[in-house]
Amino acid sequence: MSNDYGPVSWWNEEEVLSNCSLLFRNELNDSRCELAILLVGDSDMREINLLRRGKDKT
């Protein structure tokens, strides 16, 4: 896995897929698990949360 800044050193795809299959083993049976992760900074996360809160109020 990599991002706009280069490779992600802590990412272990095999471990993530194993954990994903454990989490969804009963719900998805033998279905493949697809996973997307968005890494953002604190200021971006605050903005996302503000937008979500505004959406939840409507």
A tleap script that builds the chain and sets N, CA, C and O, in Angstrom:
source leaprc.protein.ff14SB
mol = sequence {
  NMET SER ASN ASP TYR GLY PRO VAL SER TRP
  TRP ASN GLU GLU GLU VAL LEU SER ASN CYS
  SER LEU LEU PHE ARG ASN GLU LEU ASN ASP
  SER ARG CYS GLU LEU ALA ILE LEU LEU VAL
  GLY ASP SER ASP MET ARG GLU ILE ASN LEU
  LEU ARG ARG GLY LYS ASP LYS CTHR
}
set mol.1.N position { 0.838 -1.174 0.000 }
set mol.1.CA position { 0.000 0.000 0.000 }
set mol.1.C position { 0.883 1.237 0.000 }
set mol.1.O position { 1.964 1.245 0.589 }
set mol.2.N position { 0.413 2.274 -0.664 }
set mol.2.CA position { 1.126 3.542 -0.641 }
set mol.2.C position { 0.102 4.669 -0.662 }
set mol.2.O position { -1.093 4.434 -0.839 }
set mol.3.N position { 0.574 5.874 -0.482 }
set mol.3.CA position { -0.289 7.039 -0.547 }
set mol.3.C position { 0.437 8.124 -1.328 }
set mol.3.O position { 1.458 7.854 -1.960 }
set mol.4.N position { -0.074 9.333 -1.290 }
set mol.4.CA position { 0.554 10.431 -2.030 }
set mol.4.C position { 1.954 10.756 -1.523 }
set mol.4.O position { 2.736 11.399 -2.223 }
set mol.5.N position { 2.271 10.315 -0.309 }
set mol.5.CA position { 3.551 10.638 0.306 }
set mol.5.C position { 4.552 9.497 0.229 }
set mol.5.O position { 5.685 9.650 0.686 }
set mol.6.N position { 4.168 8.356 -0.335 }
set mol.6.CA position { 5.068 7.215 -0.453 }
set mol.6.C position { 4.501 5.988 0.237 }
set mol.6.O position { 3.333 5.981 0.626 }
set mol.7.N position { 5.313 4.948 0.393 }
set mol.7.CA position { 4.841 3.706 1.010 }
set mol.7.C position { 4.449 3.907 2.472 }
set mol.7.O position { 5.008 4.752 3.170 }
set mol.8.N position { 3.484 3.117 2.915 }
set mol.8.CA position { 3.050 3.143 4.315 }
set mol.8.C position { 3.742 1.980 5.019 }
set mol.8.O position { 3.434 0.818 4.756 }
set mol.9.N position { 4.673 2.295 5.911 }
set mol.9.CA position { 5.534 1.267 6.503 }
set mol.9.C position { 4.794 0.335 7.455 }
set mol.9.O position { 5.183 -0.825 7.589 }
set mol.10.N position { 3.730 0.808 8.127 }
set mol.10.CA position { 3.053 -0.017 9.121 }
set mol.10.C position { 1.980 -0.914 8.521 }
set mol.10.O position { 1.409 -1.744 9.228 }
set mol.11.N position { 1.697 -0.766 7.244 }
set mol.11.CA position { 0.601 -1.509 6.612 }
set mol.11.C position { 1.025 -2.943 6.326 }
set mol.11.O position { 2.029 -3.174 5.652 }
set mol.12.N position { 0.273 -3.891 6.831 }
set mol.12.CA position { 0.517 -5.302 6.562 }
set mol.12.C position { -0.767 -5.860 5.956 }
set mol.12.O position { -1.696 -6.222 6.678 }
set mol.13.N position { -0.813 -5.927 4.628 }
set mol.13.CA position { -2.039 -6.298 3.922 }
set mol.13.C position { -2.544 -7.672 4.351 }
set mol.13.O position { -3.748 -7.862 4.523 }
set mol.14.N position { -1.646 -8.619 4.522 }
set mol.14.CA position { -2.048 -9.972 4.915 }
set mol.14.C position { -2.758 -9.959 6.271 }
set mol.14.O position { -3.775 -10.628 6.452 }
set mol.15.N position { -2.221 -9.200 7.211 }
set mol.15.CA position { -2.825 -9.112 8.543 }
set mol.15.C position { -4.187 -8.417 8.494 }
set mol.15.O position { -5.127 -8.841 9.166 }
set mol.16.N position { -4.288 -7.355 7.702 }
set mol.16.CA position { -5.559 -6.633 7.583 }
set mol.16.C position { -6.626 -7.528 6.965 }
set mol.16.O position { -7.758 -7.560 7.448 }
set mol.17.N position { -6.284 -8.252 5.910 }
set mol.17.CA position { -7.251 -9.148 5.276 }
set mol.17.C position { -7.672 -10.262 6.225 }
set mol.17.O position { -8.837 -10.659 6.239 }
set mol.18.N position { -6.741 -10.763 7.011 }
set mol.18.CA position { -7.064 -11.787 7.999 }
set mol.18.C position { -8.034 -11.240 9.037 }
set mol.18.O position { -9.023 -11.893 9.369 }
set mol.19.N position { -7.756 -10.041 9.552 }
set mol.19.CA position { -8.649 -9.421 10.538 }
set mol.19.C position { -10.007 -9.111 9.941 }
set mol.19.O position { -11.032 -9.257 10.607 }
set mol.20.N position { -10.018 -8.684 8.691 }
set mol.20.CA position { -11.272 -8.382 8.008 }
set mol.20.C position { -12.121 -9.644 7.885 }
set mol.20.O position { -13.329 -9.603 8.118 }
set mol.21.N position { -11.505 -10.752 7.523 }
set mol.21.CA position { -12.262 -11.998 7.385 }
set mol.21.C position { -12.790 -12.467 8.738 }
set mol.21.O position { -13.868 -13.058 8.807 }
set mol.22.N position { -12.042 -12.210 9.816 }
set mol.22.CA position { -12.539 -12.553 11.150 }
set mol.22.C position { -13.742 -11.704 11.523 }
set mol.22.O position { -14.718 -12.210 12.076 }
set mol.23.N position { -13.673 -10.407 11.222 }
set mol.23.CA position { -14.766 -9.506 11.578 }
set mol.23.C position { -16.062 -9.864 10.869 }
set mol.23.O position { -17.141 -9.785 11.456 }
set mol.24.N position { -15.955 -10.259 9.601 }
set mol.24.CA position { -17.144 -10.469 8.786 }
set mol.24.C position { -17.426 -11.934 8.476 }
set mol.24.O position { -18.218 -12.224 7.580 }
set mol.25.N position { -16.801 -12.861 9.191 }
set mol.25.CA position { -16.921 -14.277 8.841 }
set mol.25.C position { -18.356 -14.780 8.904 }
set mol.25.O position { -18.755 -15.591 8.068 }
set mol.26.N position { -19.136 -14.325 9.866 }
set mol.26.CA position { -20.518 -14.792 9.982 }
set mol.26.C position { -21.441 -14.072 9.009 }
set mol.26.O position { -22.350 -14.681 8.445 }
set mol.27.N position { -21.213 -12.786 8.812 }
set mol.27.CA position { -22.111 -11.999 7.978 }
set mol.27.C position { -21.907 -12.240 6.485 }
set mol.27.O position { -22.874 -12.267 5.724 }
set mol.28.N position { -20.662 -12.414 6.064 }
set mol.28.CA position { -20.372 -12.512 4.639 }
set mol.28.C position { -19.985 -13.910 4.174 }
set mol.28.O position { -19.783 -14.134 2.980 }
set mol.29.N position { -19.881 -14.842 5.099 }
set mol.29.CA position { -19.461 -16.207 4.783 }
set mol.29.C position { -18.182 -16.215 3.955 }
set mol.29.O position { -17.129 -15.806 4.445 }
set mol.30.N position { -18.257 -16.672 2.710 }
set mol.30.CA position { -17.053 -16.809 1.886 }
set mol.30.C position { -16.821 -15.633 0.937 }
set mol.30.O position { -15.971 -15.715 0.050 }
set mol.31.N position { -17.559 -14.551 1.110 }
set mol.31.CA position { -17.391 -13.395 0.227 }
set mol.31.C position { -16.061 -12.711 0.491 }
set mol.31.O position { -15.590 -12.652 1.627 }
set mol.32.N position { -15.459 -12.191 -0.581 }
set mol.32.CA position { -14.225 -11.420 -0.412 }
set mol.32.C position { -14.534 -10.110 0.282 }
set mol.32.O position { -15.597 -9.523 0.084 }
set mol.33.N position { -13.625 -9.672 1.071 }
set mol.33.CA position { -13.781 -8.420 1.806 }
set mol.33.C position { -12.963 -7.332 1.119 }
set mol.33.O position { -11.761 -7.504 0.912 }
set mol.34.N position { -13.583 -6.238 0.769 }
set mol.34.CA position { -12.882 -5.097 0.187 }
set mol.34.C position { -12.778 -4.024 1.259 }
set mol.34.O position { -13.733 -3.787 1.998 }
set mol.35.N position { -11.633 -3.380 1.347 }
set mol.35.CA position { -11.397 -2.398 2.392 }
set mol.35.C position { -10.745 -1.160 1.801 }
set mol.35.O position { -9.756 -1.258 1.074 }
set mol.36.N position { -11.297 0.003 2.112 }
set mol.36.CA position { -10.693 1.270 1.701 }
set mol.36.C position { -10.449 2.101 2.949 }
set mol.36.O position { -11.304 2.177 3.831 }
set mol.37.N position { -9.284 2.721 3.017 }
set mol.37.CA position { -8.930 3.544 4.162 }
set mol.37.C position { -8.545 4.929 3.666 }
set mol.37.O position { -7.773 5.073 2.717 }
set mol.38.N position { -9.089 5.935 4.315 }
set mol.38.CA position { -8.746 7.312 4.003 }
set mol.38.C position { -7.964 7.883 5.178 }
set mol.38.O position { -8.480 7.967 6.293 }
set mol.39.N position { -6.722 8.275 4.926 }
set mol.39.CA position { -5.892 8.864 5.975 }
set mol.39.C position { -5.923 10.380 5.824 }
set mol.39.O position { -5.554 10.916 4.779 }
set mol.40.N position { -6.368 11.068 6.877 }
set mol.40.CA position { -6.451 12.529 6.838 }
set mol.40.C position { -5.813 13.115 8.091 }
set mol.40.O position { -5.654 12.431 9.102 }
set mol.41.N position { -5.458 14.370 8.009 }
set mol.41.CA position { -4.893 15.071 9.154 }
set mol.41.C position { -5.984 15.553 10.097 }
set mol.41.O position { -7.171 15.476 9.779 }
set mol.42.N position { -5.576 16.048 11.254 }
set mol.42.CA position { -6.526 16.504 12.268 }
set mol.42.C position { -7.434 17.620 11.769 }
set mol.42.O position { -8.641 17.587 12.010 }
set mol.43.N position { -6.871 18.609 11.077 }
set mol.43.CA position { -7.694 19.732 10.622 }
set mol.43.C position { -8.727 19.267 9.598 }
set mol.43.O position { -9.868 19.729 9.614 }
set mol.44.N position { -8.332 18.354 8.709 }
set mol.44.CA position { -9.284 17.814 7.736 }
set mol.44.C position { -10.366 16.999 8.428 }
set mol.44.O position { -11.531 17.059 8.035 }
set mol.45.N position { -9.995 16.240 9.452 }
set mol.45.CA position { -10.975 15.432 10.174 }
set mol.45.C position { -11.981 16.319 10.892 }
set mol.45.O position { -13.170 16.003 10.930 }
set mol.46.N position { -11.515 17.431 11.463 }
set mol.46.CA position { -12.438 18.374 12.110 }
set mol.46.C position { -13.445 18.903 11.098 }
set mol.46.O position { -14.635 19.002 11.398 }
set mol.47.N position { -12.974 19.243 9.901 }
set mol.47.CA position { -13.873 19.757 8.864 }
set mol.47.C position { -14.876 18.689 8.434 }
set mol.47.O position { -16.057 18.987 8.254 }
set mol.48.N position { -14.424 17.467 8.270 }
set mol.48.CA position { -15.324 16.365 7.907 }
set mol.48.C position { -16.391 16.185 8.981 }
set mol.48.O position { -17.569 16.019 8.662 }
set mol.49.N position { -15.988 16.217 10.253 }
set mol.49.CA position { -16.949 16.057 11.347 }
set mol.49.C position { -17.956 17.195 11.387 }
set mol.49.O position { -19.138 16.962 11.637 }
set mol.50.N position { -17.505 18.430 11.142 }
set mol.50.CA position { -18.434 19.560 11.106 }
set mol.50.C position { -19.451 19.384 9.983 }
set mol.50.O position { -20.640 19.639 10.176 }
set mol.51.N position { -18.992 18.952 8.820 }
set mol.51.CA position { -19.901 18.713 7.697 }
set mol.51.C position { -20.890 17.598 8.018 }
set mol.51.O position { -22.073 17.704 7.694 }
set mol.52.N position { -20.411 16.531 8.653 }
set mol.52.CA position { -21.295 15.425 9.029 }
set mol.52.C position { -22.358 15.888 10.011 }
set mol.52.O position { -23.533 15.550 9.863 }
set mol.53.N position { -21.953 16.660 11.015 }
set mol.53.CA position { -22.917 17.137 12.011 }
set mol.53.C position { -23.984 18.000 11.360 }
set mol.53.O position { -25.161 17.901 11.706 }
set mol.54.N position { -23.583 18.843 10.421 }
set mol.54.CA position { -24.547 19.670 9.709 }
set mol.54.C position { -25.508 18.824 8.899 }
set mol.54.O position { -26.698 19.129 8.827 }
set mol.55.N position { -25.002 17.766 8.291 }
set mol.55.CA position { -25.839 16.863 7.499 }
set mol.55.C position { -26.816 16.115 8.390 }
set mol.55.O position { -27.971 15.915 8.015 }
set mol.56.N position { -26.356 15.695 9.581 }
set mol.56.CA position { -27.214 14.938 10.486 }
set mol.56.C position { -28.380 15.768 11.002 }
set mol.56.O position { -29.412 15.211 11.374 }
set mol.57.N position { -28.234 17.091 11.034 }
set mol.57.CA position { -29.287 17.965 11.559 }
set mol.57.C position { -30.397 18.193 10.552 }
set mol.57.O position { -31.485 18.627 10.931 }
set mol.58.N position { -30.152 17.912 9.270 }
set mol.58.CA position { -31.170 18.165 8.245 }
set mol.58.C position { -32.119 17.011 8.119 }
set mol.58.O position { -33.040 17.056 7.302 }
savepdb mol mol.pdb
quit
